[in-house]
Amino acid sequence: EAGVAQSPRYKIIEKRQSVAFWCNPISGHATLYWYQQILGQGPKLLIQFQNNGVVDDSQLPKDRFSAERLKGVDSTLKIQPAKLEDSAVYLCASTAPGQSHGYTFGSGTRLTVV
Amino acid sequence: GIQVEQSPPDLILQEGANSTLRCNFSDSVNNLQWFHQNPWGQLINLFYIPSGTKQNGRLSATTVATERYSLLYISSSQTTDSGVYFCAVAYGGATNKLIFGTGTLLAVQP
């Protein structure tokens, strides 16, 4: 079984620029999560999708962050404009229907904003 | 919101030693998981253990839900056990989103 794919692996941008991250979950996994992990901290949920609908985006900074999951499969997370404090690892995870305990995480995208 | 605290924050072991990591949570939960984040950043799901005891090789975990804590035991540690161990909980509702703890950084020396 292929894992959760994320790209790019690393990204360096200047503040006020925009950036996008891509995630392809495990086939058949209806639930997709984006987490932000700042250095030295545990991951924090940004947004949760069930198929192509948003279940929870309460901690997503909507003035600069946006996310979509077209056709309930791939997902894209965008930041525009980026701030220095957005430097973090952005992790995507997915779970199968009825198996919310079976999280599978991707390798993440390490973003550095300079 | 729910608070998840882990101890110790850092731990250095010699290869072959045993260790116990603790996770305390401030409210009732219906989902508790232990993850290992290796030095390359990959998060691996170790256990789903909202209550009871489970074992997987050299690792085992126990959750006492009524007392709001969970323990992760690592026996005969190896250098490949190095990394950060996270406890994460969810407390119901439609999202079942995981709230991660502060983590324990483990370094196993040869």
Interface residues (C-beta under 8 A of the other chain):
Chain A: Y33 Q41 G42 P43 K44 L45 Q48 V55 D56 V89 L91 A93 S100 H101 G102 Y103 T104 F105 S107 G108 R110
Chain B: V4 N31 Q33 F35 W40 G41 Q42 L43 I44 N45 Y48 F86 A88 A90 A94 T95 N96 K97 L98 I99 F100 G101 T102 G103
